[in-house]
Amino acid sequence: MDTPPRAPSDAQDELGIAAPHRELLDQVLDKWSLSVMSELCERPCRFNELRRAIPAVTQKSLTSTLRRLERNGVIERRLIASRPVAVEYRITPLGKTMREPVDVLLAWASTHMPAIERARLAYDEALDD
């Protein structure tokens, strides 16, 4: 039996995430990336300023995060002509466009956190039984 073609509105209702989109979301929405972008939205920072602002991040994780974000065009790395030469990171115009959708996700989480906590508690209690 042939399945009928989907209407355009049906295709928009699917929550399928294509591989390139999944890779991008994994790279820019992880724990450290959100913290770094939050700091850089406020002001440009040097590496050690970011480390102090995000004390739980390791040097290796911060370096990796900065490279991923730079590769995706979300932040930029600038050399500062000083002695010794310094590097400063700043959010790009593309990176700034992420602020609104991230704020929407955070608002959703805040609104629904009581329900999520109840669901977690019920789940954990069911495991204990």
Secondary structure, DSSP 8 states (H G I E B T S, - for coil): -------HHHHHH-----HHHHHHHHHHSSHHHHHHHHHHHH--EEHHHHHHHSTTS-HHHHHHHHHHHHHTTSEEEEEE-SSS-EEEEEE-HHHHTTHHHHHHHHHHHHHHHHHHHHHHHHHHHHHH-
